[in-house]
Amino acid sequence: MSLPRGIDLALAGLAAACSGVAHPVEPAPLPPRPRVLRVAACQLSAAGDLERGLAAVDRALARAAAQGADLACFPETCLFGWLNPAAHRLADPVPGTTSERLGELARRHGLMFAIGLAEREDGRLFDSALLIDRDGRVLLRHRKVNVLTELMEPPYTPGPGASASVADTRLGRIGLLICADTFLDETVAELAAGRPELVLVPYGWAAPEDDWPDHGESLQAWVAHTARRTGAPVVGVDATGEIRHGPWKGFLFGGQSVACDAAGSLLGVLADREPEMRVFEIALDRAPADRTP
């Protein structure tokens, strides 16, 4: 049976159109990475006890997430405490149980964060910092270079440097240092060569009680100096509480965590010797063309 000519021609045209090569549909462009980050400085006491330390991190992340933070930063070795020789026995490798539990906290709160912790590998103890994504993956590990070997026996093992201590993340290009690493021009220069858009520094800034609160001014100066040398904003997060071991036993961590912009201008300082969590809006000033691929 033949179709009427008009219908026949219409169907033929439709078939010809359907048999043509389809133009590919361009995928929707990915949203640009944020140029302003809300960074939570989580200044807390280094408990010296893993369970108490993890509970404190959990509480701080909950507050940071509730305030709309994109990213959080914690102090140096804030789970066992700086210079705690028990970490030679209690710390574990990365990846390991502790880093997995920290990853669980990141997933629970949907928040990327940097944290200082003791890390043990092949009989050596490292003063390390991790950057953990909101899905629990470890994005970056930095091992402290300037470990002040005279303060603990046996001491922390120095890390290899900072040439690999920058990671490209969904929030931008982020670098890690730890406390006294900021004193070493070569180490800071290695980090700066990686073109970070933001630098996070877990600190354990301590001094005798009589030196506080004035000792916090030197922390502000070093954070600002590091920002100028790296050309990136820096958030340096100090602990609170007391050193319980070694020749600095009785010294106090002074808090006074610091945020500076890329020019080294002060954005804010946290409480003196008291726990506090504060969210800073940090502009990522480095132009996209300056980013390392």
C-alpha positions as CSV (number, residue, x, y, z in Angstrom):
1,M,0.0,0.0,0.0
2,S,1.4,3.4,-1.0
3,L,1.0,6.5,1.2
4,P,-0.4,9.8,-0.2
5,R,2.4,11.8,-1.7
6,G,2.3,14.6,0.9
7,I,2.7,12.2,3.8
8,D,5.4,10.2,1.9
9,L,7.5,13.3,1.4
10,A,7.1,14.4,5.0
11,L,8.3,11.0,6.3
12,A,11.2,11.0,3.9
13,G,12.3,14.4,5.2
14,L,12.0,13.3,8.8
15,A,14.1,10.2,8.0
16,A,16.7,12.3,6.3
17,A,16.9,14.7,9.3
18,C,17.2,11.8,11.8
19,S,19.9,10.1,9.7
20,G,22.1,13.2,9.8
21,V,25.2,13.5,12.1
22,A,24.1,14.9,15.4
23,H,26.1,17.8,16.8
24,P,27.6,16.9,20.2
25,V,26.1,18.6,23.2
26,E,28.7,20.6,25.0
27,P,28.9,19.7,28.7
28,A,28.0,22.5,31.1
29,P,31.1,24.3,32.3
30,L,32.3,23.5,35.8
31,P,31.7,26.3,38.2
32,P,34.7,28.4,38.9
33,R,36.6,27.8,42.0
34,P,35.7,30.3,44.7
35,R,37.8,33.4,44.9
36,V,36.8,34.0,48.5
37,L,37.1,31.2,51.0
38,R,35.5,31.1,54.5
39,V,38.4,29.6,56.6
40,A,37.8,28.5,60.2
41,A,40.7,28.9,62.5
42,C,40.1,26.2,65.2
43,Q,42.2,27.2,68.2
44,L,42.0,24.5,70.8
45,S,43.9,22.7,73.5
46,A,46.2,19.9,72.6
47,A,44.6,17.3,74.9
48,G,47.5,14.8,75.0
49,D,44.9,12.0,74.6
50,L,43.7,10.7,71.2
51,E,40.0,10.3,72.1
52,R,39.7,13.7,73.8
53,G,41.6,15.3,70.9
54,L,39.3,13.7,68.2
55,A,36.2,14.8,70.2
56,A,37.5,18.4,70.3
57,V,38.1,18.3,66.6
58,D,34.6,16.9,66.0
59,R,33.1,19.8,68.0
60,A,35.1,22.5,66.3
61,L,34.2,21.1,62.8
62,A,30.5,21.1,63.8
63,R,30.7,24.8,64.8
64,A,32.7,25.7,61.6
65,A,30.2,23.9,59.4
66,A,27.3,25.6,61.1
67,Q,28.9,29.0,60.4
68,G,29.3,28.2,56.7
69,A,33.1,27.6,56.6
70,D,34.6,26.1,53.4
71,L,37.8,25.0,55.1
72,A,39.2,24.6,58.6
73,C,42.6,24.6,60.2
74,F,43.8,23.2,63.5
75,P,47.1,23.5,65.5
76,E,50.3,21.5,65.4
77,T,50.2,17.9,66.8
78,C,46.9,18.7,68.3
79,L,45.9,15.1,69.1
80,F,48.8,14.0,71.3
81,G,50.3,17.3,72.0
82,W,53.7,18.7,70.8
83,L,56.8,17.1,72.3
84,N,54.9,14.2,73.9
85,P,57.3,11.3,73.9
86,A,54.3,8.9,74.2
87,A,53.7,9.6,70.5
88,H,56.6,7.3,69.7
89,R,54.4,4.5,71.0
90,L,50.9,5.7,70.2
91,A,51.1,7.4,66.8
92,D,50.4,5.4,63.7
93,P,51.2,5.7,60.0
94,V,49.4,7.7,57.3
95,P,47.2,6.2,56.0
96,G,46.3,4.5,59.2
97,T,43.6,4.4,61.9
98,T,44.0,8.0,63.0
99,S,43.9,9.5,59.5
100,E,40.9,7.3,58.7
101,R,39.1,8.6,61.7
102,L,39.9,12.1,60.8
103,G,38.5,11.3,57.3
104,E,35.3,10.2,58.9
105,L,35.0,13.5,60.6
106,A,35.5,15.3,57.3
107,R,32.7,13.3,55.7
108,R,30.4,13.8,58.7
109,H,30.7,17.6,58.6
110,G,31.3,17.9,54.8
111,L,34.3,20.1,55.4
112,M,37.9,20.1,54.2
113,F,40.4,20.7,56.9
114,A,44.2,20.9,57.8
115,I,45.4,19.4,61.0
116,G,48.7,18.7,62.8
117,L,49.4,15.3,64.1
118,A,52.2,12.9,65.1
119,E,52.9,10.3,62.4
120,R,55.0,7.1,63.0
121,E,56.6,5.2,60.1
122,D,59.3,2.6,60.2
123,G,60.3,3.4,63.7
124,R,60.5,7.2,63.0
125,L,58.2,9.9,64.4
126,F,57.2,12.8,62.3
127,D,55.6,16.1,63.2
128,S,53.1,16.2,60.3
129,A,50.2,18.1,58.9
130,L,47.5,16.7,56.7
131,L,45.0,18.4,54.3
132,I,41.9,16.2,54.3
133,D,39.1,16.7,51.7
134,R,35.4,16.7,52.7
135,D,35.1,13.1,51.3
136,G,37.8,11.9,53.7
137,R,40.7,11.7,51.2
138,V,44.1,12.9,52.3
139,L,45.0,15.4,49.7
140,L,48.4,16.5,51.1
141,R,50.9,15.7,53.8
142,H,53.7,17.9,55.0
143,R,56.3,16.7,57.4
144,K,57.9,19.4,59.6
145,V,61.4,20.3,58.6
146,N,62.6,22.5,61.5
147,V,61.8,20.1,64.3
148,L,64.0,21.6,67.1
149,T,65.7,18.3,67.9
150,E,66.9,19.5,71.3
151,L,63.4,19.5,72.8
152,M,62.5,15.8,72.8
153,E,64.4,12.5,73.1
154,P,64.3,10.8,70.7
155,P,63.4,13.8,68.5
156,Y,61.0,14.0,65.6
157,T,62.5,13.1,62.3
158,P,62.8,16.1,60.0
159,G,60.8,16.1,56.8
160,P,62.3,16.4,53.3
161,G,61.3,20.0,52.6
162,A,58.3,21.8,51.2
163,S,58.7,21.3,47.4
164,A,55.7,18.9,47.4
165,S,53.7,20.6,50.1
166,V,51.2,22.3,47.8
167,A,48.1,20.6,46.4
168,D,45.6,21.7,43.7
169,T,42.1,21.2,45.4
170,R,38.5,22.1,44.5
171,L,38.9,25.2,46.7
172,G,42.2,26.4,45.1
173,R,45.9,25.7,45.4
174,I,46.7,25.2,49.1
175,G,50.1,24.9,50.8
176,L,51.1,23.5,54.2
177,L,53.9,24.4,56.6
178,I,54.3,23.8,60.3
179,C,55.2,26.3,62.9
180,A,59.1,26.8,63.0
181,D,59.3,25.9,59.2
182,T,58.3,29.5,58.7
183,F,61.8,30.5,60.1
184,L,63.6,28.7,57.3
185,D,64.0,30.8,54.2
186,E,64.8,27.8,52.0
187,T,61.7,25.9,53.1
188,V,59.4,28.9,52.6
189,A,60.9,29.5,49.2
190,E,60.3,25.9,48.2
191,L,56.6,26.3,49.2
192,A,56.4,29.6,47.4
193,A,57.7,28.0,44.2
194,G,54.5,25.9,44.1
195,R,52.5,29.1,43.7
196,P,49.9,28.5,46.5
197,E,46.8,30.6,46.6
198,L,46.4,30.0,50.4
199,V,48.9,28.7,53.0
200,L,47.8,27.0,56.2
201,V,50.2,26.7,59.1
202,P,49.4,24.6,62.2
203,Y,51.4,26.2,65.1
204,G,52.6,25.3,68.6
205,W,53.7,28.8,69.6
206,A,54.8,28.5,73.2
207,A,56.6,30.6,75.8
208,P,56.9,31.0,79.6
209,E,53.7,32.3,81.2
210,D,55.2,35.7,81.9
211,D,55.9,36.3,78.2
212,W,52.2,36.3,77.4
213,P,50.3,38.1,76.0
214,D,53.2,40.0,74.4
215,H,54.7,36.9,72.8
216,G,51.7,36.8,70.4
217,E,53.1,39.8,68.6
218,S,56.0,37.7,67.3
219,L,53.5,35.1,66.0
220,Q,51.7,37.9,64.1
221,A,55.0,39.1,62.7
222,W,56.0,35.6,61.4
223,V,52.6,34.9,59.8
224,A,52.7,38.3,58.1
225,H,56.3,37.7,56.9
226,T,55.3,34.3,55.6
227,A,52.4,35.8,53.6
228,R,54.7,38.3,52.0
229,R,57.3,35.7,51.1
230,T,54.8,33.3,49.6
231,G,52.6,35.9,48.0
232,A,49.5,34.2,49.4
233,P,47.2,34.7,52.4
234,V,48.3,32.7,55.5
235,V,46.2,31.4,58.3
236,G,48.3,30.3,61.3
237,V,46.5,28.4,64.0
238,D,48.1,28.0,67.4
239,A,47.2,25.7,70.3
240,T,46.3,26.6,73.9
241,G,47.2,24.9,77.1
242,E,50.5,23.8,78.7
243,I,53.5,21.8,77.5
244,R,53.7,18.8,79.7
245,H,57.0,17.2,78.7
246,G,60.7,18.0,78.0
247,P,62.8,21.1,78.7
248,W,59.9,23.4,77.9
249,K,57.6,21.7,80.4
250,G,55.3,24.4,81.9
251,F,55.5,26.7,78.9
252,L,52.1,27.9,77.6
253,F,50.7,27.8,74.1
254,G,49.3,31.3,73.7
255,G,46.6,31.0,71.2
256,Q,46.3,34.3,69.3
257,S,46.0,32.5,66.0
258,V,46.5,34.8,63.0
259,A,45.1,35.4,59.6
260,C,46.8,37.7,57.1
261,D,46.2,38.6,53.5
262,A,48.7,38.1,50.7
263,A,50.3,41.5,51.4
264,G,50.8,40.5,55.1
265,S,48.1,42.8,56.4
266,L,46.4,41.5,59.5
267,L,42.8,40.2,59.1
268,G,42.3,39.1,62.7
269,V,43.7,37.6,65.8
270,L,42.0,35.0,68.1
271,A,41.8,35.0,71.8
272,D,44.8,35.1,74.1
273,R,45.4,31.6,75.7
274,E,41.7,30.6,75.3
275,P,40.1,28.1,72.9
276,E,38.2,29.9,70.1
277,M,36.9,29.2,66.6
278,R,36.5,32.0,64.2
279,V,35.7,32.1,60.5
280,F,37.7,34.5,58.2
281,E,36.7,35.5,54.7
282,I,40.0,35.1,52.8
283,A,40.4,36.6,49.3
284,L,42.5,34.5,47.0
285,D,44.3,37.3,45.3
286,R,46.5,35.4,42.9
287,A,45.2,35.7,39.4
288,P,44.0,32.5,37.7
289,A,46.8,32.8,35.1
290,D,49.3,32.6,37.9
291,R,48.0,29.2,39.1
292,T,50.3,26.2,38.6
293,P,48.4,23.7,36.3
